[in-house]
């Protein structure tokens, strides 16, 4: 029998990060992963998607002439692109495995099953623990009503099959996953239609920012059907609620993800689950078993890798009495083309909640660096409360994922927009738009025409 101070089930961005941090702090750690370290994010989610989107962005760039540069002929080898993606994933997974072993973590590859309130089995081996953390992530939702063998597929299928290029594809779901897949497939020559039952794609993001992404998709030939649901699916045909029938080669189901507790048998450890099979936890991530915690997608919380990692580090900090990270402010990024990044509340939410607020806006089109880069499609937006504290921000455009970081820090530390505007930003950079948008809150943006004073 193996014994450990801390058992972590799941080697994704929460699990392996927690294992390393706990080991750094002196705990004897056992990490159990059923398949490959890195979890969904590294193997069939974040990393492979961004690798393919990088190629998609490059392809789009070749199609659009730059000042004085026109590419008259090029070819796209999707097998080579996917091979590069696989190389990136393999390099990172092997790197994570090396890190885990270097930090003295006892790594077990196999399926973990609870057999008592303080023991699990992995194959024939039994592991006894003092504390345990469940971090088994999530899996794609594939409703039985939508499944047709050989026709309906999920995001994992798309990320593993380069032969999808050039096909006629319908994507059900206009959220983050659906939109990112649409750009990938479209860039590789597929005909793409998105069907979203809500009134807009990316419904949780800032409306002004979403318009840029929607226009980008449409300009690239992607058909977007909103406020429409799917009535019936037969192989080769999808019938919509507007009575339209669409013939396609594949139908991609991108309607979200659900907690993954398959085969965990957590009930044997006295761990309760909810209606969606999510593991129920309190504010400190403790389950109904006081010695077992759960974190990340498996709890039905925010489905973001960086949030899961941070929450895991908070659990470890609480167990060891070390400094815990701030997990209250969570930035999010949609890697569309252009990207959308946001943090805090949206302008729509501020209005709905009756929060007295002001909004600053600044367009990429007015940025010298954006003009020099020929990346003028975009917007930076900040929302502040009546005391000028930053309570929300959104960016759509080039490098949005990095530009959102200062706003995240501002919200976490309770900074005002005037404080963000009080420091020097290097010129010429896209970061100067942070200065401009914060000054625009007070009608003082220097490089914005028709500026106003509130």
Secondary structure, DSSP 4 states (H G I P E B T S, - for coil): -EEEEEEEE--STTHHHHHHHHHHTT--EEEEESS-TTHHHHHHSHHHHHHHHHHHHHHHHHHS-BTTB--------HHHHHHHHHHHHHHHHHHHHHHHHHTT-EEEES-EEEEETTEEEETTEEEEEEEEEE---EEE---GGG--TTTEE-HHHHHH-GGGTT-EEEEE--SHHHHHHHHHHHHTT-EEEEEESSSSSSTTS-HHHHHHHHHHHHHTT-EEEES--EEEEETTEEEETTS-EEE-SEEEE-S-EEE--TT--GGGGT--B-TTSPBP--TT-B-SSTTEEE-GGGGT----HHHHHHHHHHHHHHHHT-PPPP-S---EEE--SS-EEEEE--HHHHHHTT--EEEEEEEGGG-HHHHHHT----EEEEEEETT-BEEEEEEESTTHHHHHHHHHHHHHHT-BHHHHTTS---SS-TTHHHHHHHHHTTT--TTSTT----
